[in-house]
Amino acid sequence: MLSGVGWVTLLTFEPSTLWGELCSAVQVGISPVVAPSARTLEYQNTWSDGLVHSAAMTAAMMLPLLVPDARYTAFCSVWRRRHVAMVELVLGYAFVWVVAVWLIAAIAILLKMLNPTSVAIALVIGIAAIWQLSSARRRLLRDCSKALHVEGVGTAAHWSCLRNGTTLGIRCVLTCWSAMLALTVLGHSLWLLVTVALSLLAEWS
């Protein structure tokens, strides 16, 4: 359900002017020109738009990968708090990915500013391909399937679910960062989003 909301948000999202300029800068490889006057409110809108976009992308593309772990967490939790446990797991996981999406966007902008667009794209695709085929990534991918301990009751149960979500988020970021960076540099077109999401889902299933 949350994933569906994320996809709808990505399809219908209308960013503020300044956020649109930043996204365009990533795609065309220029530094956005922003007039210093009368932009305070628009900078605030840019931060909120960026947060919405990051959260929507996380929900649409990354939450489906968490389904097996959410089921396991619910199964291992006390029955009356199984729903709370799953929410806590998702919160920890989503927090990591929202931060990661911002960092990946910043790296993409920096690459585009320092290199011509074609060079930046070629560089990112090359790095992504090397990482996708590396043994280090395969080891990380195996770690992603390792079950995490869930406490039963009390404060320890809340913290264990949040900690597990954060741990799974970090594992996922370390595994999938190259695909997300390539996606950001190439532009967030719908067919690219769907292709990457399906390939990640197939790999994790």
Secondary structure in CASP SS format (residue, H / E / C, confidence):
PFRMAT SS
TARGET T0000
AUTHOR 0000-0000-0000
METHOD secondary structure of the structure
MODEL  1
M C 1.00
L H 1.00
S H 1.00
G H 1.00
V H 1.00
G H 1.00
W H 1.00
V H 1.00
T H 1.00
L H 1.00
L H 1.00
T H 1.00
F C 1.00
E C 1.00
P C 1.00
S C 1.00
T H 1.00
L H 1.00
W H 1.00
G H 1.00
E H 1.00
L H 1.00
C H 1.00
S H 1.00
A H 1.00
V H 1.00
Q H 1.00
V H 1.00
G C 1.00
I C 1.00
S C 1.00
P C 1.00
V C 1.00
V C 1.00
A C 1.00
P C 1.00
S C 1.00
A C 1.00
R C 1.00
T H 1.00
L H 1.00
E H 1.00
Y H 1.00
Q H 1.00
N H 1.00
T H 1.00
W H 1.00
S H 1.00
D H 1.00
G H 1.00
L H 1.00
V H 1.00
H H 1.00
S H 1.00
A H 1.00
A H 1.00
M H 1.00
T H 1.00
A H 1.00
A H 1.00
M H 1.00
M H 1.00
L H 1.00
P H 1.00
L H 1.00
L H 1.00
V H 1.00
P H 1.00
D H 1.00
A H 1.00
R H 1.00
Y H 1.00
T H 1.00
A H 1.00
F H 1.00
C H 1.00
S C 1.00
V C 1.00
W H 1.00
R H 1.00
R H 1.00
R H 1.00
H H 1.00
V H 1.00
A H 1.00
M H 1.00
V H 1.00
E H 1.00
L H 1.00
V H 1.00
L H 1.00
G H 1.00
Y H 1.00
A H 1.00
F H 1.00
V H 1.00
W H 1.00
V H 1.00
V H 1.00
A H 1.00
V H 1.00
W H 1.00
L H 1.00
I H 1.00
A H 1.00
A H 1.00
I H 1.00
A H 1.00
I H 1.00
L H 1.00
L H 1.00
K H 1.00
M H 1.00
L H 1.00
N C 1.00
P C 1.00
T H 1.00
S H 1.00
V H 1.00
A H 1.00
I H 1.00
A H 1.00
L H 1.00
V H 1.00
I H 1.00
G H 1.00
I H 1.00
A H 1.00
A H 1.00
I H 1.00
W H 1.00
Q H 1.00
L C 1.00
S C 1.00
S H 1.00
A H 1.00
R H 1.00
R H 1.00
R H 1.00
L H 1.00
L H 1.00
R H 1.00
D H 1.00
C H 1.00
S C 1.00
K C 1.00
A C 1.00
L C 1.00
H C 1.00
V C 1.00
E C 1.00
G C 1.00
V C 1.00
G H 1.00
T H 1.00
A H 1.00
A H 1.00
H H 1.00
W H 1.00
S H 1.00
C H 1.00
L H 1.00
R H 1.00
N H 1.00
G H 1.00
T H 1.00
T H 1.00
L H 1.00
G H 1.00
I H 1.00
R H 1.00
C H 1.00
V H 1.00
L H 1.00
T H 1.00
C H 1.00
W H 1.00
S H 1.00
A H 1.00
M H 1.00
L H 1.00
A H 1.00
L H 1.00
T H 1.00
V H 1.00
L H 1.00
G C 1.00
H C 1.00
S C 1.00
L H 1.00
W H 1.00
L H 1.00
L H 1.00
V H 1.00
T H 1.00
V H 1.00
A H 1.00
L H 1.00
S H 1.00
L H 1.00
L H 1.00
A H 1.00
E H 1.00
W H 1.00
S C 1.00
END
